[in-house]
């Protein structure tokens, strides 16, 4: 027969009882209690020494004045100072004569990749393959030209960015100019010159309309004009799409996409760096 456990009489109970079972009120171990007190003291010291309490427009600064932001900024300043010389060389370089094996070129491509991921990937995609309404930078189909000079100008001044130097060429809303029955005729002619299935009768009616209204930007054969940013309509690369509904919407309403003038936000070295990066992606001329 098992013996009942002996309860020390000098230890009081908590007063709780369940089915005759009572809970002893044993004191906490001294080491645990002192550790608990020390954490409280450490916590008080921390909120006094370091930024801690959130306020309306910031937080308490703390006696030490420590800031993770300042620490990161110090690291950034250190890297900026280390790269100052090669950045200055890149800013003053002529990209058209800069050799691919030149350290300045290699540095520019590396820095340009970081600039692209920070500022350009939101529209052109992380891999620069673009999306509907945002050009693919990997192919050789360029609205304004794909050589180093043309890319640098586009990056620096943007497209329809609201400044004098920007690339500027709006496509009119032809729905306000042509008769309603003429829109599908032009659509069918565009489908014809782009190698798609088309309605021959409608395309025949659309050809003179195209010649009268569209060749000024897209060229006599519809192959585009880079001086004006007029897209090539004879290939299979389309910024917005080449199906009947999309072409109808494009011709009826026009297109006025905008690209920021990054020269207002990026340094000269950063503009040239992202130019080098985009140029070497595969579609640069």
N, C-alpha and C positions, 0 to 999 in steps of 0.2 A: 504494500500500500504506500503510494507516494506521499511524501510530507508536504504540508502547505508551506509556501515561501514565507520566510520571516521578514516582517516589515519593521524597519528601524523606527523606533518610536520618536527619535529626535527630529525626524523629517515630517513636516506638516503636509497636509494634502491641500489640493486646490479647492476642495469643497465640492468637486464634481463627483457624481456617483452613477454608474450604469450597472444595473443588475448586481449590485453589491461590490462592483469593482471601483476602486478609488484611484484618483490620479495624484501621484506624489509631486510635491512642489520642490523638486530638487533645484538647487542653485546652478546657474550656468557655469561652465568651466572658466577658470580665471583667464586662461590664455585667449579663449574666445571673446570674453568680455572686454579685455584690454585691446584686442584687435578691433573690435567694434568701435570702441572709444577713439582709437587712433584714426580709423577711417573718417569719423566725424570731424576730428581735428584737421585731417588732411583735406577734407572737402571744404571746410571753412577757409583754410589757407589758399586753396586753389581758386575759389571765387573771388578772393581778395587780390591775388597775384595776377590772374589771367582773365581775359575777356570771358564773361560768363552770363550775366543777366541781360536778356533781350529787352531793348527799349523800343520806343516808337520809331526812331530813325537810326538805329544801330544797336550797340550793346555796350555794357560797361567795359572800359578799356583795360582795367587791371593795373596794378602798381608797376608791373614789369613792362607794360606797353607792348607785349608780344602780339604779333599778327601773322597768321598763316598767309594772308594775301601779300604782306610785305616780304615774307620769306620767299614766296613764289616769284614776286616781282624782282627780288634780288637775283634769283637764279636766271630769270629772263634777261636782266641787265648784264649779267656776267656773260651769257651766251652772245648777246648782241654786241658787246664790246669785243669779244673774241672774233666775231665774224665781220666786224666793221670794215676791215681792210678789203676783204674779198667782196663784200656787199658794195663798196664804193667802186671797185673795179667792174662789177656787174652793171651797176647803174650807169656807168660811163661807156660801156662796151657797145660796139656796133654788132648787133646780133647776126647780121648777114655775113660777117667776116670772121665770126668767132668759131674757132675749130672745135669739133666735137670732142677731141681728146684734151682740150684745154681745161685745167682745173676749174676755171671760172664757169665754163659751160656745164661741167659735171655738178658743180655746186648749185648752179641755177636750176637745173632739172630737179635736183633733190629738194631744193627749197620750193620750187614751183609745184611739186606734188603736194606739199603741205598747204600751200596757199590755195590750190585747187580744191582740196578736200574741205578746207575751211569755208571758202566763199563761193565756189562754183558748183560743187557736187549737188547742192539742193535743186538746181535746175537741170544740169547736164548729167546727173547720176554719178555715183561713186566711181564707176568705170568709164565715164565720159561717153556712154552710148546714147545719151539723150532720152527723150520721151516725146509724146505727141505735143507739138508746139515748141519743143526745146531741141536744138540741133544736135545731131550725133557728131562728135568731134573725132571719131575714129576712122571715118571714111574720107574720100577725097572730093566730096560734093560740098562746096563752100559757097555761101551766098555772097560774101564780100571778098573772097580770096583766102587761100590757105598757106601763103608763104609767111615768113617770119614778120615781115614789115606789115602785112595786112592783118595778121593776128594781133600784133602789138597795138595797132591802131584801134581795132575793134575792142580789145580789152580796155584800153586806156579811155576811150571816148564813148563806148557803148553804142547801142542801137536805139534810136528815138528816145534818148535819155534827157532831152530838154535842154541841151547845151548846143552852142554853135558848131562845134567840131564833130558832133555825133554822127553816126551813120543814119541817114534819113531817107526813107522811101516808103510811104504808106501805100498799101494797095487799096484803091477806092472801093466803096460799096457800090458795085455796078448795078445792084438792084434799084438804085435811085436814078440810074442813067439809062439803062436798057429797058426795053419793053419786057413784060413778064414772060412772053413766049420766046424771047431771045436768049434768056438765061440757059435753058436746057440745050439750046442749039450750040452755044459756046462750050457747055459742059461736054457734049458729045464730040466736039472737035478736039478738045483737050484730051479726051480719052483716046481719040484716034492717034494723035501725035505721040502719045505716051505708050502706045503699043497695047492698049487694052481693047476689049470688045466694045464696039460702038455702033450706033445707029447711023448708017451711011447717009440717009436723007437729011437727018438733023445735023450731022457733021458738015455736010455740004453747005447748009445755010449758016452754020456757025463760023466757017472759015473766013468769009469777008468781015464778019463782026470782029473776029480775033485780029485780023490784019488792020482794021481801022482803030481798034481800041487797046490792044494788048501788046503789040510788037514793040512799042516804045520801051517797055521794061523787060519783056521776055524774049525779045529778038524775033526776027522774021521767021525763024524755024522753031521758035519756042525753046531755044537752048539757054535762055537766061542772059543776064548782063550783070557782071560783078561790079561794074562801076556804080550801078544803081541798086544792087542787092536783089535783082530780079531772079527768081528761082528758075532752074532748068526744068521744063515740063516734059521733056522727052525721055527721061530715065525712070528708074523704078524707086527713086529715093524721094520721099514726100515728107514735108515737115508736119502737116496736119492730116494727111491721108488722101487717097486717090479714088475712093469709091464715089458713086454718083451723089449720095447725100452730102458727103463732106465737100466735094467740089462745088456743089450747088450752094452750100452755106458760105464757102470761101468767096465765090464770085458775087453772091448776093450781098453779103455783109462786109466783105473786105477783111484784111488781117492787119493788125497793128501791134505785133509783139514788141516787148521792150526789154532791153538789156541795160543794166546800170553802167554808168561810166566809172569803172573801178579806179581810174587814175585819181579820182577825188578821195578815195579811201585807202588805197595801197601806195606804198612808196615806189619810186622809180625802179628800184632793184626788184621789188616784188612783182611789178607789172612785167618786167623782162623775164623774171624767173618763171612765172606761169605761162608766158608766151613760149619759152623754150620747152616747158613740159608738154603743153598742148601740141606743139609742132612735132615732137618726137613720138607722139602716141601712135602714129601710123598713117594719119591722113594729111600730115603736113606736106606741103609742096616745096 
